[in-house]
């Protein structure tokens, strides 16, 4: 998850948030990591080689941790804008600033619930920068469906991210703005999972699957 306020980690709030998630079906990691695994497996089978992956806006790399032992993984590099030291088998961390300086190439990049924090109007700029590092980008993000839907997303974002110092966006993608983002990014969408159920229980009732999507973008060459 992309952070915007460094050193603003509220341990109590994070712990309380995690407890409520556990009780009320708010764990999103299992379903997201499963769909990422499906897409990466297809990519691996096409390329016939183990993959070098970038987890952009990685936070604590929870998604990467869930897939790192898959046999198609050669290396996962996590990047974000906050200071973080993390290295383990197949996994390492680099700041976004160093990432774009090094211009390292990857087989595929995933960007999980990051673009709306950057801003939906500027999301295409980030995708274009990332396209210099890989021709394949997986995006997991949100669709808003009117005023009430937007406020629900903002409320959930505040709840989920306040303890980590992540900003709350003013708006999210609509289906139209997402299509425009793809065009402005000079990509084509080769896979799109709409109505992606991220949560269970109470969390799914509050913010149901129509608010979530997963997309695989291919850079137009």
Secondary structure, DSSP 8 states (H G I E B T S, - for coil): ---SSTT---HHHHHHHHHHHHHHT---HHHHHHHHHHHHHHHHHHHTS-EEEEEET-TT-HHHHHHTTSTTEEEEEEEESS----EETTEEEEEHHHHHHHT---SEEEEES-HHHH-TTTHHHHHHHHTTT-SEEEEEEEB--SHHHHHHHHHHHHHHHGGGT----S--B-HHHHHHHHHHTTEEEEEEE-S-----HHHHHHS-GGGEEEEEEEE--
